[in-house]
C-alpha cells in the first residue's frame, strides 16, 4: 500500500449515532482534517458535477455510491488539504469492499471509532432532525432502510477491523458531552 498520507481514522456508527456531531468536536480539539463522505457527496450532488444525478438517486434511496467515486473524492480532498496530524473520515467505509479498496488505493487506517447507538434512539433523532434538516433521506422509510443497510453491510466492516484489534467502541446513547468524554482518550496519542 502506498502511504503518502499521515494517519487516517474512520468514524462509523449507524445513521443518527452522532458521527457528525462528535467529529466536529474532535477536529476542534485535535486539529485533524474532517472529511464527512456524506457531506462531500451532497456537495457533489448539488454542484451539478458529472455524476450528480446518480449521486442524488443513491442518497434519496439510502443506497451506497460506488466506491471508485467516493475514494476518488476522498483522495482529491486529502491532496488538496495536506495535514500532518491526519484525517478523520466520517461515514466511510460502509461496506467491506469499500474498506479494502480504500486501503489499496490510499492507506491503512490507524483505527476505527465506532459509535454504537440503539436503533430506536437513532430513529428518534433523525425523525426530529428531519423536521428542519431538509435532508431528503430523513423520512421514516429511508431512515429504516439506512439502518438496515448499516446492519447488513457496515457491521461486517466493524467485525473485520475488530479482529485486527483496530476498533475503539463507545456508547452513542448518552448526551453529546458524555459521548465525547468517552471517545476523547482515544485521540490523546500515547508516545510510541
Ligand atoms: N444528536 C447527535 N448526537 C446526539 C446526542 N448524543 N444526544 C442527542 N442528540 C444527538 O446527529 C444526528 C441528529 O442527532 C442531529 O440532529 C444531532 O443534533 C442529534 P449526527 O451527528 O448528524 O449523526 P450522524 O451519525 O452523523 O448521522 P447522519 O444521518 O448524518 O449519518 P448517515 O450515516 O446516515 O449519513 P451520511 O451523511 O454519512 O450519509 C448519507 C448518505 O450518503 C448515505 O445514506 C449514502 O446514500 C451516501 N453515502 C455513500 O453512498 N457512501 C459513503 O461512503 C457515505 C455516504
Boltz pocket constraint, residues with backbone or C-beta under 6 A from the ligand:
constraints:
  - pocket:
      binder: B
      contacts: [[A, 13], [A, 14], [A, 15], [A, 16], [A, 17], [A, 18], [A, 19], [A, 20], [A, 21], [A, 22], [A, 37], [A, 38], [A, 39], [A, 41], [A, 58], [A, 59], [A, 60], [A, 61], [A, 62], [A, 63], [A, 64], [A, 65], [A, 66], [A, 70], [A, 90], [A, 91], [A, 92], [A, 93], [A, 94], [A, 125], [A, 126], [A, 128], [A, 129], [A, 137], [A, 146], [A, 172], [A, 173], [A, 174], [A, 175], [A, 176], [A, 177], [A, 179]]
      max_distance: 6.0
